[in-house]
C-alpha cells in the first residue's frame, strides 16, 4: 500500500490533507466519530507532521467527515438566509404569481412616458442604461409602491439592456419594493444611532397599532411597515420615512419625520388615515430643525472681528 507523510514537503496532497485536518479539527464534534476513529483522528491531529498514515483509510474517513460537516454548514446558512428574509424589506428571489409574472402587460402611462424621455435626456445616447435607477423609481411610483417583474422588463426595454441587468439593480437596493406595500409605506430607521434612541420601540408601536407584521399590508391597503438603514439625520434620531403612493406618481412624496416617539408615530398614522398632510422634519416642538432642544446656548452674538483686518500690517 502506498504510504505518505501527512504535511511533509509541499506536495498538493500534503497541503490539502493538512488543511482538511485543520478544518475538521475545529468543525467536527466528537459524537460524530466512532471510538476507533476518535483515537486515530486524535493521534493524527495532535501530531500532524510526524504521523505516517494510510492514504486510503485517511482519505475515506476525512471525506466522510468533511461531507457531513459541509452539509451541516450549508443547512445552517440556508436557515440563516431564511431567517433574514423575514427581517428584510427586499426579497432576494422571485416566484411567479397571478399578480406578478412576466406575462402581465405593463408599460409607462402617457404622462410618465414624457418623464421617461426627460430622464433619459440627462444621459449620453450610448449610456441610456445609466437611467435604470430613476426609471425604476418612476415605475414603482406608477405601480403603487412596488415593482412587478413585468415593470422591470419594461424598463429594460426602454434602456435597451437584458432584463437581468435591471433585476440586479432592483434586488440590490432595498428602496425598491418587489412585493405590494401600503399606500403609505412607513420605514423605520434601524441604524445604530436610531436604535440607541428607541427605534425598536417606534417599530413595535407601529406594528401593534396597525395589527401587522413587518412588510405586511393592512387589510384596508393603506399602511405597511418596513425597515430602512441610515436616513442621514442621526442628530434627530429616532426617525421614520413615509413614502406616499396614495396618488401614484403624480402625488408621490417621500418625507422624513424626526425626533419621533411611540405616541407620535401613532398620531402620524391617524393623520395620514384622515388624508391630512403634516409638515415633515422634527416632531419635537422644543427644537428648530437640527438645533439643540430649547434653543442655542452658544454663539448667541456675531463673533468679534480680529483686532487687525490687514493681516500683513499686523
N, C-alpha and C positions, 0 to 999 in steps of 0.2 A: 504493500500500500504506500502511496505517496505521502510523505510526511513533510511538514513545513513549519518554520519557526514563526509564530504569530508576532508581528511587529518588527521582526528582524529585517534590516535593509529598507529599501524604499520601493519595493515592488507594489504595483497597484493592489494586488490581492492582500498583501500585508497591511497596507494603509487602510483598505476598505474593512478588513476584518477587525482591526483595532478600533476604527471609528464606529463600527456596528456594535462592538462590545461596549464602548463608552455610551452609545445611545441607549442600549438596553439596560446598562447598569443604573441609569437614572430614570428608566421608564418602567421596567418590569417589576411587578410585585412578587414577593416570594411565593405567594399562593398559586402563581401560575406555573410553577416548576414542580416536577416530581422530586423525591428525595435524592435519587442518583444525579439528576440534572442539577439540583441545587449545589451538591458537593462539587460536581465537575465544574459548573459555572463559576463557583466561588474561587476555586483554585486558579482558574484562568484569569478571572477579573482581578484577583489580588496580585498575580504575577504574570502580567500580560507579555512581558519581554523575555521571560525565561521558560514558559511552559510550552512544550512541544506537543501539539495536538494533531489529531487526525482530521484532514480536510473534510472528509465525507461526514463524519459524525458532528463535527463542529458546525459545518455549513447547514446540515439538516436541522440541528437544534436552533441555531441563530435565525435561520429562515422562518421557522415556525413562530418563534417568539417575536421577531420583528413584524411578521404579518399580523399577529394578534394585536400588537401594540399600535401599529399603524391604523388598523381597523378601529380601535378604541379612539385614537386621536381624530380620525375622520368623523366618527359619530359625535364626538364632543364638539367639534367645530360646527357640524350640522345643527346640533342643539343650540349652540350659541347664536348661530345665524337666525334660527327660527325665533329665538327669544328676542333678538334685536329687532326683528321686523315689527313686533308689537309696539316698540318704542320709537320707531322711525316714521317720519312724515312721508317719506317716499319709499314705495316698494321697489325692489330690485329685480322684479321679474314680471312677465305679462302672461295672462291666461285669457284666451278669447271668451267673451261673454256676449249675451244678446245686445247689450248696450255699449260694448267696446270690442270691436273686431275690425279687421282691415276691409271687410266688405261694406261697411257702413259708409254712405256718401257723406262727404264733408268738404266744405270749401269756405273761403272767406266771403262774408256778405259784401254787398256793393259798397257800403261806406268803408269797410275795413280794407277792401281792395285798393282804395285810394291811399289808405295809410300804408299798405304794403309797398306800393310804388314809392311813397315818400321815404320809407325806411331804407329800401334798397338803394335809393339815390345817394345815400350817405357813404356808400362804399364803391370802390372801383368796379367796373363791369366784370372784371375777371376774378373778383373776390366777393361775389354775392353770398357765398356761404358764411361770410362773417356776420351776416344779418340773422343768423339762426336764433340767437337768444331773444332779441326784441320781437321777432316773428312768432316764436313760441309763446312769449308773454302775451302778445296780441291775440293769438289763437285761444289761449287759456281764458282771457277776459271774455271773448265772444262765447265760449262754451260754458260759461257759468262757473269758472274757477278751477277747471281740471282739463287734462289733455287726453282724449282718447287716441288710440293708435292711428285712427284714420286722420286726425288732425295733424299728427306728426308726419304722416305720409304726404299730406297736402303741403306742409312747409318744405319737405324735401323736394317736392316737385317744383315749387316756386324758386328755390335757390339752386336747383339742378345738381343735387347730390344723391347718393344712395340713402335710402331710409335709415340704414343702420347708423349713419353719421348723425342724424337727428336724434335717434334713440339714445345714443351715447351721451348727448348733452342733456336730454330730458331726464335721464336716470341719474345723472351726476348731481344736478342742482336740486336741493330739497324744496326750493320755492316753486318748482314745477310739480303740480299735483297730478298724479295719474290715476286717482280714484276720486269719485264725486266728493265735493265738500259743500258746506252750507253756503247760503247767500252771504252770510257774514262768517268768514273764516278767521277764527281767533288763534293767534300764535303767541305762545308764552316763551319768553327768553329763558333758555336753560343753561346759559354760560355761568361761570363761577361767581362773578360779582352779583348777578341777579339771584343766583341760588342762595348765596350767603344772606341776601336781603329778603329772602322769603318767597322766591318764585314758585317753589313746590306748593306752598300754601295757596298761592294765587291759582295755580292749575287745579288743585283739589277743590277750591271754591267754585270754579267754573264748571268742572265736571259734575260735581254734586248738584249744583243749581240747575244744570241743563239735563241731568239724568242720562249722560252718555259716557262712553269711554273715549280715550284719546283716539282721534281720527275717525270717530263715528259722527254721523249726521243726525240731528234731532228729527223727530218724526214729522215736524212741520217743514223741514227742509231749510230752516233759517240759519241754524248755527252748527258749527263744528269747531273742535279744539285740537290744535296741534302744537308741536314744539319747534322752536327755531333757535339757531345758535346766534351769537352776539349781534345785537341790533345797533351797537355803536354809541350807546348813550349810557355808559356804565355809571356815570356820576348821578344819574337819575334812576338808578335801579330800585326796585324791580320794574319791569315794563312789559307791555304786550303790544302786538300789532293787530290791527283789524283790516283785513282785506275785504273790501265791499264789492261783491259781484252781483248785487241786487238788481242792477240795471245794465248788466252786460258791459261791453267795452265803452259805451257812451258815458255811463255814470261811475266808472270804476275809480276807486280811491284806495290808498294804502297808507294808513295813518298809524303813528306811534302814540301810545298813551303811557306816560311815565309816572314814576312815584305812585304806583297803584297799590291798593290794599285789597284783601279778600272782599271786603264790603264794597269797595269802589268798583271792582270789576263786575260784580253782580248788578250794580246800578247801571254800568255802561251797557250791559246786555239788555236790560229792560228798556233803556232809552232807545237802543237800536231796534228793539222789537216794536216800539211805537213809531219808528220811522224818523226819530229825531237825530240830528247830526250835532254832536258835541265837539267843541274845539279840541284838536289834538295837543300833545305836549304834556307838560307836567300837570298832574292832578292834585298837587299839593298847593293849596291857596297861600301858604306862607312863603313860597319862593317864586322868583321870577326866572323863567327859563331854567338855566343850569346854575343860577346863583345860589348862595348859601341861604338856608332857611332863616327867615327873619330879616334878611337884607344884609348888605355888605358891612363888614366890621373893620375893614382896612381900605386904604386908597380912597378915602372919602372926599378928598380935595385934589385939585390938579397938583402934580409934583412940582417942586421948586426947580427953576432952571439952574444950570451950572453957574457958578459965580462969574465966569468969563465966557462969553459966547464965541469970541475969537480965540480959538484954542492955540493958534500959532503965536498970539501975543501974550499968552499967559506964562 
